[in-house]
Amino acid sequence: MQTSTDRILTTHVGSMPRPEDLADLLYKVEFSEPYDHDLFERTARQAVVDIVAQQRDWGFDIINDGEMAKTGYATYIQQRLDGFSGESASIRFDDMTNFPEYRREQAKAAGTRRLNRPCCTGAVTVRDRVPLERDIENLKSASADAGASDVFMNAASPGVITVFQDNQHYPSDEAYLQALADVMREEYEAIVEAGFILQIDCPDLAMGRHTAFRELSDGEFLAHAAMQIEALNSALENVAADRVRMHICWGNYEGPHHRDIPLAAILDEVLKAKPMGLLIEASNPRHAHEWSMFAERGLPEDKVLIPGVIDSVTNYIEHPELVAQRICQYADVVGRERVIAGADCGFATFAGMGAVDAKIAVEKFKALTEGAEIASKKLWGG
């Protein structure tokens, strides 16, 4: 992972709003509807070229492919792996339980787009390596002369796959997790071997508490989280820690979030994960105060913090001065060289879905990079 000793570097979490024509094709891919394969390949390739150039124009130092060719950050695996069929149970967000009217309004706002979430009904194996190879080649080509400090590629954690795709095959959660770790290991290693930073997406370690594991006590959830981290570390056995960063979040949706488990409750377990970089939500109003926790508990010397300094669920455009304040709060407690400015979550975690208007998202990104410039001057002078 690239770090800096003279300014705050900037990055984001991963998913970007897809062009409408690509989103329509991805929807057909998701639901196995007929589509023009050549058209899809051309459209996806061009979308990656465009988003790489745009990220550099917006001022991002550490960039990716916007997850352009993925149907969803946790569901794309069904195009690559065998062992999935049928339909998983609906994900219930426990913070919505006492607000049924709001839950219905949120469902309406999602529109006609829906997710295809099959169950694990058989042994998980790699079916098709072509999508991963395509994504790697497209990003390599598009970023070759981009001049970025680093280039990263996202991949789902074993744990988040279990949250979105129910297990109806393996005898236990542990067996399911380990099977996924064994299979995803190939994807993780291929991304790093291609020269990219690997980003592991792990909402299961935070959001999972009030969704899939809402019936557990905090202690029971932490015990399960430890098992999820053990599976992840197993999958990363052959990958150096400084080539990996991980993202945790409490759910990329505008909701009460009053039943989110605090970062303080999960941090000790999270820090046992191998990745050097830790991306956390820091603009979400339920978690924006948690920067102060690092003043008390510190950050291990082998970790780098990437707090979200813009949110991903409202159409407010943050003021760059606020962004700078958020960056400086973290820099003052863990050290300016160990902070990279990021976003709370992706802006289109599932193709065609996103709470933030695509053009407004661009202005939020510009506010992030401008705020990092302001913070750099405050932290280093000049």
C-alpha positions in Angstrom: 0.0 0.0 0.0 1.2 3.4 -0.9 1.4 5.9 1.9 2.7 9.5 2.0 5.0 11.6 4.2 4.1 15.0 2.8 0.4 15.0 2.0 -2.9 13.2 2.6 -3.6 10.7 -0.2 -7.1 10.2 -1.4 -9.1 7.2 -2.4 -12.7 5.8 -2.2 -14.4 2.5 -1.3 -15.0 1.0 -4.8 -18.3 1.0 -6.6 -19.2 4.0 -8.9 -22.5 4.7 -10.6 -22.5 2.7 -13.8 -23.5 4.2 -17.2 -27.2 3.4 -17.8 -26.5 1.2 -20.8 -24.0 -0.9 -18.8 -26.4 -1.1 -15.8 -29.1 -2.4 -18.0 -26.8 -5.1 -19.4 -25.6 -6.1 -15.9 -29.2 -6.5 -14.8 -29.6 -9.1 -17.6 -26.4 -10.8 -16.5 -27.6 -10.9 -12.9 -30.9 -12.7 -13.9 -29.5 -14.8 -16.7 -31.5 -13.1 -19.3 -30.4 -13.1 -23.0 -27.9 -10.3 -23.8 -25.3 -9.4 -26.4 -22.0 -10.7 -24.9 -19.8 -8.8 -27.3 -21.7 -5.6 -26.6 -21.4 -6.2 -22.9 -17.6 -6.7 -23.1 -17.1 -3.5 -25.2 -19.4 -1.5 -22.9 -17.7 -2.7 -19.7 -14.2 -2.1 -21.2 -15.0 1.5 -22.2 -16.7 2.2 -18.8 -13.5 1.2 -17.1 -11.4 3.5 -19.3 -13.7 6.3 -18.6 -14.0 5.9 -14.8 -10.2 5.6 -14.4 -9.7 8.9 -16.3 -12.5 10.5 -14.3 -11.0 9.5 -11.0 -7.7 11.1 -11.9 -9.6 14.2 -13.1 -11.4 14.4 -9.7 -8.0 14.2 -7.9 -8.0 10.7 -6.5 -4.6 9.3 -5.9 -5.6 5.6 -5.4 -8.1 4.4 -7.9 -9.9 1.3 -9.2 -12.2 0.2 -12.0 -15.4 1.5 -10.2 -16.5 -2.2 -10.2 -18.0 -1.5 -13.6 -18.5 -5.1 -14.7 -19.9 -6.4 -11.4 -23.6 -6.8 -10.8 -23.1 -6.2 -7.1 -20.2 -6.2 -4.6 -21.4 -9.3 -2.8 -23.5 -11.0 -5.4 -21.1 -11.0 -8.4 -19.7 -14.3 -7.2 -22.7 -16.2 -8.7 -21.3 -15.4 -12.2 -18.0 -17.0 -11.2 -18.7 -19.8 -8.8 -20.8 -23.0 -8.9 -22.8 -24.2 -5.9 -25.6 -21.6 -5.9 -29.2 -21.8 -6.8 -32.7 -20.9 -5.6 -33.3 -17.8 -3.5 -32.0 -16.6 -0.1 -34.3 -15.2 2.6 -34.8 -11.5 2.6 -32.2 -9.5 4.5 -33.9 -7.8 7.4 -32.3 -4.6 8.9 -33.1 -4.7 12.6 -33.0 -0.9 12.9 -36.0 -0.7 10.7 -38.1 -2.9 12.9 -39.9 -0.1 14.8 -40.3 2.0 11.7 -42.4 -0.1 9.3 -43.7 3.0 7.4 -40.2 4.2 6.7 -39.2 0.7 5.7 -42.0 0.7 3.0 -40.9 4.1 1.8 -37.4 2.9 1.4 -38.6 -0.2 -0.5 -40.5 2.1 -2.9 -37.5 4.3 -3.4 -35.5 1.3 -4.6 -37.7 1.2 -7.6 -38.0 -1.8 -9.9 -34.4 -3.0 -9.5 -34.0 -6.0 -7.4 -31.1 -8.4 -6.4 -30.7 -12.0 -7.3 -29.5 -13.7 -4.2 -29.3 -17.5 -4.6 -28.5 -19.9 -1.8 -25.5 -22.2 -1.4 -27.1 -25.5 -2.4 -23.9 -27.5 -3.4 -20.2 -27.6 -3.1 -18.7 -24.2 -3.9 -16.2 -24.4 -6.8 -14.8 -22.0 -9.4 -16.9 -22.2 -12.6 -15.6 -19.4 -14.8 -12.3 -17.6 -14.5 -13.0 -15.3 -17.5 -14.9 -12.5 -15.6 -11.9 -12.0 -13.2 -9.4 -12.2 -16.0 -11.5 -9.7 -17.9 -11.6 -7.3 -15.0 -7.9 -7.5 -14.4 -7.1 -6.9 -18.0 -9.5 -4.0 -18.4 -8.1 -2.3 -15.3 -4.5 -3.0 -16.2 -5.0 -1.4 -19.6 -7.0 1.6 -18.4 -4.6 2.5 -15.6 -1.3 1.8 -17.2 -0.6 5.5 -17.9 -3.0 7.0 -15.4 -0.3 8.2 -13.0 -2.1 7.0 -9.9 -0.2 6.4 -6.7 -1.9 3.0 -6.4 -4.6 0.9 -8.1 -6.9 -1.4 -6.2 -9.5 -4.0 -7.0 -12.4 -5.1 -4.8 -13.3 -8.6 -3.8 -16.0 -10.0 -1.5 -14.9 -11.5 1.8 -16.0 -15.0 2.7 -18.1 -13.5 5.4 -20.1 -11.1 3.3 -20.8 -13.8 0.8 -22.5 -15.8 3.6 -24.6 -12.8 4.6 -26.0 -12.4 1.1 -26.1 -16.1 0.0 -27.7 -18.4 2.7 -26.1 -21.8 3.4 -28.3 -24.8 2.6 -25.5 -27.2 1.9 -22.6 -27.2 4.4 -23.1 -28.7 7.9 -22.1 -25.5 9.7 -21.3 -21.8 9.2 -17.6 -22.6 9.8 -17.6 -25.2 7.0 -19.3 -22.8 4.6 -16.9 -20.0 5.5 -13.9 -22.2 5.0 -15.1 -23.5 1.7 -15.6 -19.9 0.5 -12.1 -19.0 1.8 -10.6 -21.9 -0.1 -12.3 -20.8 -3.3 -11.9 -17.0 -3.0 -8.2 -17.5 -2.3 -7.6 -17.8 -6.0 -9.3 -14.5 -6.8 -7.4 -12.7 -4.0 -4.0 -13.9 -5.1 -4.7 -13.2 -8.8 -5.6 -9.6 -8.0 -2.3 -9.1 -6.1 -0.3 -11.0 -8.7 -1.6 -8.6 -11.3 0.0 -5.7 -9.4 -3.1 -4.3 -7.7 -3.9 -3.6 -4.1 -6.6 -6.0 -3.0 -9.5 -4.5 -1.2 -11.6 -7.0 0.8 -15.2 -5.9 1.4 -16.3 -7.0 4.9 -19.7 -5.4 5.9 -20.4 -8.7 7.6 -18.1 -7.6 10.5 -20.4 -4.6 11.3 -23.6 -4.6 9.3 -23.9 -8.3 9.9 -24.7 -7.6 13.6 -28.1 -6.1 12.9 -28.9 -8.2 9.8 -27.9 -11.9 9.6 -26.9 -12.1 13.2 -29.5 -9.9 14.8 -30.7 -12.7 17.1 -27.3 -13.2 18.7 -25.9 -11.4 21.7 -22.9 -9.1 21.1 -20.6 -11.7 22.6 -22.0 -14.4 20.3 -21.7 -12.1 17.3 -18.0 -11.3 18.2 -17.3 -15.1 18.4 -18.8 -15.5 15.0 -16.8 -12.5 13.7 -13.7 -14.1 15.0 -14.5 -17.2 12.9 -15.1 -14.9 9.8 -11.8 -13.2 10.3 -10.0 -16.6 10.7 -11.5 -17.7 7.4 -10.4 -14.5 5.7 -6.9 -14.7 7.1 -6.7 -18.3 5.8 -7.6 -17.1 2.3 -4.9 -14.4 2.5 -2.2 -16.8 3.7 -0.1 -16.2 0.6 -0.7 -12.5 0.3 1.4 -9.9 2.1 -0.5 -7.7 4.5 0.8 -4.5 2.9 -0.9 -5.5 -0.4 -4.4 -5.6 1.2 -6.9 -3.2 2.7 -10.3 -4.1 4.1 -13.6 -2.2 4.3 -16.1 -2.5 7.0 -19.4 -0.7 7.2 -22.8 -0.8 8.9 -24.9 -0.9 5.7 -24.9 1.5 2.8 -28.4 2.8 3.3 -30.1 5.9 4.9 -31.8 4.5 8.0 -31.9 4.9 11.8 -28.7 2.9 12.4 -29.5 3.1 16.1 -28.9 -0.7 16.4 -25.4 -0.6 14.8 -22.8 -2.3 17.0 -20.2 0.4 18.0 -16.8 0.3 16.4 -15.3 0.1 19.9 -17.0 -3.3 20.4 -15.6 -4.9 17.2 -12.3 -3.1 16.8 -10.2 -5.6 18.7 -11.5 -8.5 16.5 -11.3 -6.4 13.3 -7.6 -5.6 14.0 -6.8 -9.3 14.0 -7.5 -9.4 10.3 -4.4 -9.5 8.2 -4.9 -6.4 5.9 -2.7 -3.4 6.6 -5.4 -0.9 5.5 -8.7 -0.4 7.4 -11.5 1.6 5.7 -14.2 2.6 8.1 -17.3 4.8 8.0 -16.6 8.1 9.7 -19.2 10.4 8.2 -22.2 8.3 9.1 -23.9 10.2 12.0 -23.9 7.1 14.2 -20.2 6.7 13.8 -18.7 10.2 13.1 -17.8 10.5 16.8 -15.7 7.4 16.9 -12.4 9.1 15.8 -11.9 9.9 19.5 -11.7 6.2 20.4 -8.4 6.0 18.6 -7.0 8.7 20.9 -7.7 6.3 23.8 -6.8 3.0 22.2 -4.3 3.9 19.5 -3.7 2.1 16.2 -1.3 -0.8 15.8 1.9 0.3 14.0 1.4 -2.0 11.2 -2.0 -0.6 10.2 -3.1 2.4 8.1 -6.5 4.1 8.7 -8.8 5.1 5.7 -11.7 6.9 7.3 -14.8 7.9 5.2 -14.8 11.7 5.1 -17.8 12.0 2.8 -21.0 9.9 3.2 -22.5 7.8 0.4 -26.2 7.9 1.2 -27.2 11.5 1.1 -27.1 14.1 -1.7 -25.5 16.7 0.6 -22.2 17.9 -0.9 -19.8 18.1 2.0 -17.9 21.4 2.4 -14.2 20.9 1.8 -13.4 22.5 5.2 -15.6 19.9 6.9 -13.7 17.2 5.0 -10.4 18.7 6.1 -11.6 18.8 9.8 -12.5 15.1 9.6 -9.2 14.2 8.2 -7.3 16.2 10.8 -9.2 14.6 13.6 -7.8 11.2 12.6 -4.4 12.5 11.7 -4.0 14.2 15.1 -4.6 10.9 17.0 -3.0 8.2 14.8 -0.4 10.3 12.9 -0.7 12.1 9.6 1.4 9.5 7.7 -1.1 6.8 8.6 -4.3 8.4 7.3 -5.7 8.2 3.8 -8.9 10.1 3.0 -11.7 7.9 1.8 -15.5 7.6 1.6 -18.0 5.8 3.9 -19.0 3.3 1.2 -19.5 2.8 -2.5 -21.9 4.9 -4.5 -23.5 2.0 -6.4 -22.9 -1.2 -4.4 -25.4 -2.9 -6.7 -25.6 -1.9 -10.4 -28.4 0.5 -11.1 -29.0 1.2 -7.4 -27.7 4.2 -5.5 -29.1 6.8 -3.2 -26.9 9.6 -4.5 -27.4 11.2 -7.9 -24.4 10.4 -10.2 -23.6 14.0 -10.9 -23.8 14.9 -7.2 -21.5 12.0 -6.4 -18.9 13.6 -8.6 -19.1 16.9 -6.6 -18.8 14.9 -3.4 -15.6 13.3 -4.7 -14.2 16.7 -5.6 -15.0 18.0 -2.1 -13.1 15.0 -0.8 -10.0 15.7 -2.8 -10.2 19.5 -2.1 -10.6 18.8 1.6 -7.5 16.6 1.5 -5.5 19.4 0.0 -6.7 21.8 2.8 -5.9 19.2 5.4 -2.4 18.6 3.9 -1.6 22.3 4.2 -2.8 22.3 7.8 -0.9 19.2 8.8 2.4 19.9 6.9 2.2 23.7 6.4 2.6 25.5 3.2 
